[in-house]
Amino acid sequence: ETGVTQTPRHLVMGMTNKKSLKCEQHLGHNAMYWYKQSAKKPLELMFVYSLEERVENNSVPSRFSPECPNSSHLFLHLHTLQPEDSALYLCASSPGQGSYGYTFGSGTRLTVV
Amino acid sequence: GENVEQHPSTLSVQEGDSAVIKCTYSDSASNYFPWYKQELGKRPQLIIDIRSNVGEKKDQRIAVTLNKTAKHFSLHITETQPEDSAVYFCAASLGQAGTALIFGKGTTLSVSS
C-alpha cells in the first residue's frame, strides 16, 4: 500500500452515465492532483488542489469536474463523456509547500462505450 | 504554457550497456526535475530527482544531469539489466512556487539479455 488509494480500479461507462472517481491519501500531504494517461501521450495534468493553489488545465472539458472536500480526499466527477476520454486516470499527492515528492495511486482504467 | 520534450520515445539496449534519455523544458522558472519509472500495469515511481541548484546527482547505477542554461536534463542508466525495462518519464515543476509537475511523453526502454 503506497498511501494513495484510488477507486474503482476499472470503470466502464456509457456516454450518458454519471460516475465519480475517488482518491484518498493517508500520507499527510497537502496537495493532490489528477492526471490523465493516454497511450503515446504525456501524463496530462488536469487539476491541482493544494494549500497554495487550485490549478485547472484550461484544455480539460467541463464534463470533468473535480471536488476536494479536504486535504485527504479528491474526487473526479464524470458526466456525458466521449469515447476519447477512455484512459488511465491517475491521482497523486505531494507534501506541497515547495516539496514535490509525488506519490501516485494505482489509477482508474476508464472505458467509455 | 510549460512544455517538456523527451527523447527518444523508444530505446533498445543490450544488457550491460548504458542508456541515456534526454529532456528539455520551456519554463525558466522550473526548479525541480524528477524522473519516474513505470512498469507495465503499475503506477509511476520516483527513481531520482534533481533541483536547480545542483548540476548532477547519482544513485548507484542511475544519474541525472541538469544544464539550466540550456534548459535540458538527462537520465543516465549504466550497466543496464532486464529489470530496467519500463517506461521512463521526466518532469519539470510548473513555475518556481507551484507544486505541480509537467511530464514528458515517456521513453520505453527495453533491455535484452
Contacts between the chains, C-beta under 8 A, distances in Angstrom:
chain1	res1	chain2	res2	distance
A	2	B	43	7.2
A	31	B	99	4.5
A	33	B	100	6.4
A	35	B	103	7.7
A	40	B	105	7.3
A	41	B	105	6.5
A	42	B	4	7.1
A	42	B	6	7.7
A	42	B	89	7.5
A	42	B	102	7.9
A	42	B	103	4.7
A	42	B	104	5.7
A	42	B	105	4.5
A	42	B	106	6.8
A	43	B	44	7.5
A	43	B	89	6.5
A	43	B	91	7.9
A	43	B	103	4.0
A	45	B	94	7.6
A	45	B	100	5.7
A	45	B	101	7.4
A	45	B	102	6.4
A	45	B	103	7.8
A	48	B	98	7.7
A	48	B	99	6.7
A	48	B	100	4.7
A	50	B	99	5.0
A	52	B	97	7.1
A	52	B	98	7.4
A	52	B	99	6.6
A	53	B	98	6.3
A	53	B	99	7.2
A	55	B	94	7.5
A	55	B	98	7.3
A	55	B	100	5.9
A	90	B	43	7.0
A	90	B	44	7.4
A	94	B	99	5.9
A	96	B	99	5.0
A	97	B	99	7.7
A	98	B	97	7.5
A	98	B	99	7.8
A	100	B	32	4.9
A	100	B	34	6.8
A	100	B	49	7.5
A	100	B	93	6.1
A	100	B	99	6.5
A	100	B	101	6.6
A	101	B	46	6.6
A	101	B	49	7.8
A	102	B	34	7.3
A	102	B	36	7.9
A	102	B	44	7.9
A	102	B	46	6.6
A	102	B	101	6.5
A	104	B	43	4.3
A	104	B	44	5.1
A	104	B	45	7.6
A	105	B	43	6.5
A	106	B	42	7.6
A	106	B	43	5.2
A	107	B	43	6.4
